[in-house]
Amino acid sequence: VAVGDLWAGAEVQLKVLRDGKPVDIKSRIEKVPMASASEMESIPELAGAVVGNVRRGNVSGVLVTEVEQGSPAWMHGLRPGDVIVAVNRTRVASLNELRQAVTKLPPRAACALQVLRQGQYLFLAFEFEE
């Protein structure tokens, strides 16, 4: 079983090498707290999502804190906890940079949002509303 497939509260037995010798370690999977965002707001281009600035470790971006089910943002694949890090491969580290990137696009332009979701980077095809 992969550790990433386990739920919060599950106990795991790990075998690791320490100083070249095998060691058994018992551990418990803990829930990772949601990063908190500052300056949370809705922006028209991400209709249905509430976003804010975030710095999580050495990753800066725009944290999606809420997404209304059935909204354009939901239908394009955004989910709470996603961190938007780029628009069409242009790095965005803040709400201001996200706004600048999307306002440069022509109306109803299709683009790719790069998001960090649960430690994995993925691209979401997105068409911004007029």
Backbone bond lengths (Angstrom), bond angles and torsions (degrees), N, CA, C in turn:
res aa  C-N    CA-C-N  psi(-1)  N-CA   C-N-CA  omega(-1)  CA-C   N-CA-C  phi
1 V - - - 1.454 - - 1.526 108.18 -
2 A 1.325 116.30 132.27 1.461 121.11 176.88 1.523 108.69 -79.58
3 V 1.318 116.59 139.40 1.459 121.21 -179.44 1.521 110.39 -56.87
4 G 1.333 118.41 -36.44 1.460 121.85 -179.57 1.516 113.45 -65.18
5 D 1.339 118.13 -15.50 1.463 121.73 179.26 1.524 112.60 -90.70
6 L 1.326 117.90 -3.55 1.460 121.77 -177.13 1.518 111.26 -90.08
7 W 1.299 116.97 159.72 1.446 123.63 -179.24 1.523 110.63 -97.75
8 A 1.320 115.90 161.88 1.468 120.82 177.82 1.522 108.92 -61.26
9 G 1.315 116.25 133.79 1.456 122.33 -179.69 1.516 112.97 100.89
10 A 1.323 117.68 -16.22 1.468 120.90 179.91 1.525 109.80 -68.60
11 E 1.344 115.47 142.11 1.455 120.32 175.99 1.521 108.96 -96.37
12 V 1.324 116.18 141.73 1.472 120.91 -179.28 1.518 109.87 -129.17
13 Q 1.301 114.71 150.58 1.459 122.24 174.59 1.526 105.99 -111.80
14 L 1.315 117.22 120.36 1.458 122.18 -179.06 1.519 109.91 -112.90
15 K 1.321 116.09 143.21 1.460 121.30 172.05 1.520 106.22 -112.72
16 V 1.327 115.44 122.73 1.459 120.99 -179.14 1.525 109.10 -129.75
17 L 1.310 114.65 162.20 1.456 119.76 173.88 1.516 108.39 -100.61
18 R 1.317 116.52 126.27 1.460 121.22 176.80 1.523 106.75 -127.34
19 D 1.325 115.81 118.86 1.464 121.69 -175.58 1.526 110.81 55.60
20 G 1.346 115.82 37.17 1.454 121.11 176.75 1.515 114.63 79.10
21 K 1.329 118.94 3.29 1.455 122.18 -178.48 1.522 109.78 -117.13
22 P 1.347 117.81 139.05 1.468 120.18 178.75 1.529 111.21 -68.61
23 V 1.333 114.85 136.89 1.462 121.70 179.17 1.529 107.41 -133.57
24 D 1.340 116.67 134.93 1.467 121.99 174.87 1.527 108.46 -92.21
25 I 1.331 115.91 132.79 1.465 121.59 179.40 1.517 108.16 -127.80
26 K 1.322 116.89 130.97 1.458 121.88 172.61 1.523 107.38 -98.26
27 S 1.317 115.32 137.52 1.455 119.68 -179.20 1.520 109.29 -146.57
28 R 1.320 115.76 167.73 1.466 121.77 177.68 1.524 108.03 -124.35
29 I 1.319 116.65 137.20 1.465 122.22 176.75 1.522 107.75 -75.09
30 E 1.313 116.23 123.47 1.458 121.44 179.62 1.515 109.64 -106.24
31 K 1.316 115.34 149.86 1.458 120.88 176.08 1.523 108.51 -71.41
32 V 1.329 116.62 131.28 1.461 120.91 177.67 1.519 107.46 -83.65
33 P 1.327 117.50 124.70 1.463 118.71 179.97 1.531 110.57 -66.38
34 M 1.321 115.28 143.33 1.464 121.21 176.91 1.517 108.28 -64.76
35 A 1.318 115.54 133.22 1.464 119.03 175.74 1.516 108.07 -64.05
36 S 1.290 116.69 144.12 1.455 119.07 178.27 1.520 108.93 -94.04
37 A 1.294 114.71 145.87 1.460 120.72 -178.66 1.517 109.33 -107.50
38 S 1.323 114.98 151.35 1.461 119.89 174.44 1.520 108.55 -106.27
39 E 1.308 115.98 159.34 1.468 121.97 178.37 1.526 111.89 54.19
40 M 1.319 117.78 47.18 1.461 119.97 -178.03 1.526 110.65 -67.60
41 E 1.335 115.09 139.73 1.458 120.36 178.49 1.518 109.49 -164.95
42 S 1.316 115.10 168.22 1.456 121.88 172.09 1.520 106.88 -99.41
43 I 1.324 116.24 141.94 1.460 118.88 173.70 1.523 107.52 -122.99
44 P 1.330 117.88 140.81 1.463 121.48 -172.79 1.528 114.35 -53.93
45 E 1.322 117.60 -36.76 1.462 120.55 -176.76 1.528 112.93 -66.40
46 L 1.311 117.90 -22.12 1.465 122.35 178.52 1.527 109.00 -113.79
47 A 1.322 116.04 55.27 1.460 122.31 -174.72 1.522 111.23 -52.09
48 G 1.344 115.19 123.11 1.455 121.40 179.10 1.511 114.37 100.20
49 A 1.336 117.37 -6.00 1.466 120.69 -179.05 1.520 110.95 -113.35
50 V 1.320 115.73 146.32 1.459 122.67 171.36 1.519 105.81 -111.35
51 V 1.328 116.12 129.63 1.462 121.08 -173.60 1.522 110.53 -132.40
52 G 1.330 115.73 163.28 1.454 120.87 177.69 1.513 110.92 -161.64
53 N 1.319 115.31 163.14 1.467 120.83 178.74 1.518 109.91 -66.05
54 V 1.321 116.30 143.94 1.456 120.29 178.29 1.520 110.08 -149.13
55 R 1.303 114.86 148.48 1.457 121.42 169.54 1.516 105.37 -130.54
56 R 1.324 116.18 116.28 1.458 122.66 -177.53 1.518 106.62 -121.17
57 G 1.331 116.92 102.94 1.461 120.03 -174.96 1.512 108.45 66.14
58 N 1.328 116.78 -125.23 1.460 119.76 177.84 1.527 111.64 -102.12
59 V 1.348 117.17 20.10 1.465 121.75 177.62 1.524 108.53 -108.92
60 S 1.320 115.97 123.11 1.461 121.46 173.58 1.514 107.39 -110.86
61 G 1.308 116.20 143.22 1.455 119.41 179.36 1.505 110.29 -176.81
62 V 1.328 115.17 -154.07 1.452 122.48 -178.34 1.529 107.28 -119.57
63 L 1.331 115.51 112.70 1.460 121.48 -178.23 1.518 110.43 -81.19
64 V 1.323 116.06 130.98 1.461 121.92 173.82 1.528 106.23 -88.14
65 T 1.337 116.92 111.48 1.466 120.16 -176.15 1.522 112.12 -93.80
66 E 1.325 117.39 -29.73 1.463 121.54 179.31 1.521 108.84 -144.39
67 V 1.334 115.99 145.63 1.463 121.21 172.34 1.523 107.03 -139.77
68 E 1.310 116.35 122.81 1.459 121.47 178.91 1.533 108.91 -74.25
69 Q 1.342 115.97 123.97 1.459 119.49 179.36 1.520 110.37 -59.82
70 G 1.330 115.84 136.05 1.458 121.69 -179.72 1.520 114.03 86.97
71 S 1.327 118.30 -8.76 1.465 121.81 179.92 1.529 109.68 -75.37
72 P 1.348 118.20 165.70 1.463 120.08 176.06 1.538 112.40 -55.34
73 A 1.331 117.65 -40.96 1.467 119.76 179.36 1.534 110.55 -62.01
74 W 1.331 117.00 -41.89 1.468 121.78 178.56 1.527 110.03 -64.19
75 M 1.318 116.76 -46.55 1.470 121.21 -177.21 1.524 111.77 -63.50
76 H 1.336 117.40 -27.66 1.467 120.96 177.97 1.528 112.45 -86.68
77 G 1.330 116.91 -2.05 1.452 119.67 172.51 1.517 117.19 105.00
78 L 1.336 118.87 -0.66 1.465 119.26 177.74 1.520 109.96 -69.31
79 R 1.325 115.89 140.48 1.456 121.56 179.49 1.525 109.50 -134.52
80 P 1.334 116.97 152.45 1.467 119.56 175.69 1.533 109.67 -55.59
81 G 1.310 115.95 137.06 1.459 121.00 -178.74 1.515 113.62 97.64
82 D 1.335 117.78 -17.22 1.464 120.38 175.93 1.529 108.96 -64.49
83 V 1.322 116.20 145.40 1.461 121.55 173.31 1.527 107.00 -117.45
84 I 1.329 117.22 114.40 1.465 121.92 178.14 1.517 107.31 -77.31
85 V 1.341 116.55 122.77 1.466 120.35 -177.19 1.529 112.85 -117.04
86 A 1.355 117.48 -12.94 1.466 119.20 179.40 1.525 110.46 -159.66
87 V 1.326 115.25 151.24 1.462 123.68 172.02 1.519 106.27 -122.74
88 N 1.324 116.77 119.17 1.472 121.81 -176.42 1.535 111.43 47.66
89 R 1.310 115.17 46.88 1.466 124.30 177.76 1.529 114.29 67.14
90 T 1.337 116.74 9.05 1.464 120.43 173.14 1.520 107.29 -94.70
91 R 1.310 116.12 118.59 1.459 122.72 -177.30 1.517 110.97 -59.12
92 V 1.336 117.26 134.92 1.456 122.33 173.07 1.527 108.10 -127.77
93 A 1.315 116.46 123.12 1.460 121.28 -177.40 1.523 112.06 -112.50
94 S 1.355 117.21 3.46 1.465 119.89 -177.73 1.527 109.45 -158.74
95 L 1.330 114.78 165.93 1.466 120.04 174.98 1.520 111.36 -56.96
96 N 1.316 116.18 -42.75 1.456 120.62 -179.64 1.533 110.64 -59.46
97 E 1.331 117.43 -45.49 1.467 120.57 179.33 1.523 111.40 -66.72
98 L 1.347 118.22 -35.43 1.465 121.10 176.49 1.518 110.14 -64.11
99 R 1.350 116.64 -46.44 1.475 120.20 178.10 1.525 111.08 -57.79
100 Q 1.339 117.17 -44.80 1.466 121.01 -179.79 1.530 110.85 -62.14
101 A 1.322 117.03 -42.13 1.469 120.38 -178.23 1.528 111.44 -65.33
102 V 1.328 117.81 -41.85 1.461 118.98 -177.11 1.517 112.58 -79.13
103 T 1.322 118.75 -27.47 1.461 119.32 178.70 1.527 111.65 -74.49
104 K 1.332 118.15 -17.60 1.472 121.21 176.00 1.524 111.67 -77.21
105 L 1.335 117.23 -15.17 1.464 120.86 -178.20 1.523 110.15 -80.34
106 P 1.340 117.31 145.36 1.465 119.13 174.89 1.537 109.98 -65.60
107 P 1.343 117.70 157.93 1.466 120.34 179.26 1.525 111.41 -54.19
108 R 1.333 115.17 137.49 1.472 124.14 178.43 1.531 112.65 59.26
109 A 1.312 116.31 26.37 1.458 120.55 179.11 1.524 110.33 -72.97
110 A 1.321 116.10 137.91 1.457 120.58 173.65 1.522 107.80 -83.75
111 C 1.312 115.83 143.41 1.459 120.07 179.16 1.520 109.01 -151.96
112 A 1.312 115.43 178.08 1.462 121.58 177.76 1.514 109.04 -117.37
113 L 1.327 115.50 125.72 1.457 120.63 171.91 1.518 107.02 -96.82
114 Q 1.323 116.88 128.59 1.455 119.63 173.31 1.520 106.88 -94.80
115 V 1.331 115.93 124.92 1.454 120.46 -178.95 1.523 110.23 -124.75
116 L 1.299 114.27 152.94 1.456 122.45 172.84 1.523 105.95 -103.39
117 R 1.341 115.93 118.68 1.464 121.31 -178.87 1.518 108.26 -130.08
118 Q 1.298 115.86 117.33 1.464 122.01 177.67 1.529 112.08 49.53
119 G 1.341 115.94 44.92 1.457 121.18 175.79 1.516 115.05 82.14
120 Q 1.332 118.69 1.30 1.463 122.76 -179.67 1.529 109.38 -118.07
121 Y 1.321 116.47 139.21 1.459 120.96 175.06 1.522 108.28 -90.90
122 L 1.339 116.25 137.15 1.453 120.68 175.59 1.522 109.14 -146.08
123 F 1.319 114.75 162.47 1.459 120.98 178.27 1.520 108.86 -109.55
124 L 1.334 115.90 137.70 1.455 122.36 175.01 1.521 108.18 -115.85
125 A 1.328 116.66 125.14 1.457 120.45 174.17 1.528 106.91 -72.29
126 F 1.321 116.58 129.93 1.452 121.03 -173.17 1.516 109.80 -137.92
127 E 1.312 116.24 140.25 1.470 121.11 172.47 1.512 106.49 -119.75
128 F 1.318 116.62 116.42 1.448 119.75 -177.31 1.514 110.16 -77.31
129 E 1.335 114.70 138.98 1.463 121.40 179.10 1.522 109.33 -68.94
130 E 1.338 115.30 157.45 1.468 119.70 177.51 1.505 109.89 -76.40
